[in-house]
Amino acid sequence: MRAIAIIIVILGLASLVFGILFVTQAASAQNEVAESIAPLPLDQLDDQYDAVKAQYEQMKAAGAQPDAQYNYLYATKVGLGLARANKGTANAVRVNGVVDICVGLGLVLAGLGLLRKTQA
């Protein structure tokens, strides 16, 4: 029983370490996305993407021939879409890190409780 308690504590510590790594990496990724769209604030990314997408769809529906403006809107839409995807991935990694930290704390506490129970 003592060996199982020690394994649970070790798994909890590993989960804590991974959770902390995930949270810090998510913050770094969020900063990288913010730097890549530097003149545009990160909280306005979705609105800007929707506006560019609407303009692009309007030009596409009007049957416009591909020209410089059409290509510019397409490239902007793709770039903003990738930034949105990266922002969402960073948020998902942050949430995963927080969950890992909570699970790790639970495992460490459960393992220590089991260890104390076996010693008593």
Secondary structure, DSSP 8 states (H G I E B T S, - for coil): -HHHHHHHHHHHHHHHHHHHHHHHHHHHHHHHHHHHTTTS-GGGHHHHHHHHHHHHHHHHHTT----HHHHHHHHHHHHHHHHHHHHHHHHHHHHHHHHHHHHHHHHHHHHHHHHHHHH-
